Amino acid sequence: MTGNDSLVAIPVDGVELEGELVVPPDASGLVVFSHGSGSSRKSPRNNFVAETLRERGLGTLLFDLLTEEEDRVYENRFDVPLLTDRLVAVTEWLDGREGTADLRYGYFGSSTGAASALRAAARREDVGAVVSRGGRVDLAADALDRIAAPTLFVVGGADAQVLDLNREAYDELAGERELHVVEGAGHLFEGPGELEEVADAAADWFAEHLA
């Protein structure tokens, strides 16, 4: 189910964040997406992943971490503490909502959004799994050893700088972890079959750990 019937307005910090919440019948868990800088809930790559997750029986929430006005301030896009607070607050909103309160949560973070996903997971011990796609995981360096949730890093093999950062961060994770390298892929996973590999790896991870 997608479309207008799934649109939500989430009250946070005196503003309303727009989102799209889709929960299939008998969902085994709910994955909250944290998009990268300059992106939004309409990110085509995140929406592709979300569709794959829903096909596997998982609920998804894609939402804007910033309002349109806030997003015009360039520095806000890289304010990881602010974005982390937003992600935690949105998760708390799900806690109080009928139909989502009883589900296990996972976080899917992209690029800079991966840093807020990891930091939020360090603050919420009930998060069941985290997946980072091409994540700037170095921006969560001081939180990595406090993450209990099973964590999957998915990185393009040709995204050399980010791959190096992910390998360094991987060694700092204390809990269950995996590094999945999509051979030959760049930062945006634009080659044939590359985004499909990301989505399948994420779906497998969440299906296993949120069940």
KASULCOR-V448416 format. One record per pair of residues at least 6 apart in sequence whose C-alpha atoms are under 7 Angstrom apart, sorted by the first residue. I is the first residue (numbers start at 1). J is the second residue. Records with the same first field share a line. If there is no record, write none. Layout:
BEGIN
I->J ; J
END
This chain:
BEGIN
1->22
2->22
6->20 ; 21 ; 22
7->19 ; 20 ; 21
8->18 ; 19 ; 20 ; 21
9->16 ; 17 ; 18 ; 19
10->16 ; 17 ; 18 ; 90
11->17
12->89
17->63 ; 64 ; 65 ; 66 ; 67
18->63 ; 64
19->41 ; 61 ; 62 ; 63 ; 64
20->61 ; 62 ; 63
21->60 ; 61 ; 62
22->59 ; 60 ; 61
23->58 ; 59 ; 60
24->54 ; 57 ; 58 ; 59
27->57 ; 58 ; 59
28->57 ; 58 ; 210 ; 211
29->58 ; 59 ; 103 ; 104 ; 105 ; 210 ; 211
30->58 ; 59 ; 60 ; 103 ; 104 ; 105 ; 106
31->59 ; 60 ; 61 ; 105 ; 106 ; 107 ; 108
32->60 ; 61 ; 62 ; 106 ; 107 ; 108
33->61 ; 62 ; 107 ; 108 ; 109
34->108 ; 109 ; 110 ; 113 ; 114 ; 117
35->109 ; 110 ; 113
36->110 ; 111 ; 112 ; 113
37->77 ; 78 ; 112
38->77
40->64
41->62 ; 63 ; 64
49->199
50->60
52->199 ; 203
53->203
56->203
65->83 ; 86
70->76
71->77
80->115 ; 116
83->116
84->116 ; 117 ; 119 ; 120
87->120
88->120
94->100 ; 101
95->101
104->127 ; 128 ; 210
105->127 ; 128
106->127 ; 128 ; 129 ; 130
107->117 ; 129 ; 130 ; 131
108->117 ; 130 ; 131 ; 132
109->117 ; 131 ; 132 ; 133 ; 135
110->132 ; 133 ; 134 ; 135
111->133 ; 134 ; 135 ; 136
112->135 ; 136
114->132 ; 135 ; 136 ; 137
115->135 ; 136 ; 137 ; 139 ; 140
118->140
119->140 ; 143
121->127 ; 147 ; 149
122->143 ; 146 ; 147
125->148
127->149
128->149 ; 150 ; 209 ; 210
129->149 ; 150 ; 151 ; 206 ; 209 ; 210
130->149 ; 150 ; 151 ; 152
131->151 ; 152 ; 153 ; 202
132->152 ; 153 ; 154
133->153 ; 154 ; 155
134->154 ; 155 ; 156 ; 162 ; 187
136->162
137->165 ; 166 ; 169
138->165 ; 169
141->169
144->172 ; 173
145->172 ; 173 ; 174
147->173 ; 174 ; 175
148->175
149->175
150->175 ; 176 ; 177
151->176 ; 177 ; 178
152->177 ; 178 ; 179
153->178 ; 179 ; 180
154->179 ; 180 ; 181 ; 198
155->163 ; 180 ; 181 ; 182
156->181 ; 182 ; 183 ; 184 ; 185 ; 186 ; 187 ; 189
157->163 ; 181 ; 182 ; 183 ; 184 ; 185 ; 186
158->184 ; 185 ; 186
159->185 ; 186 ; 187
182->194
185->191 ; 194
189->195
END
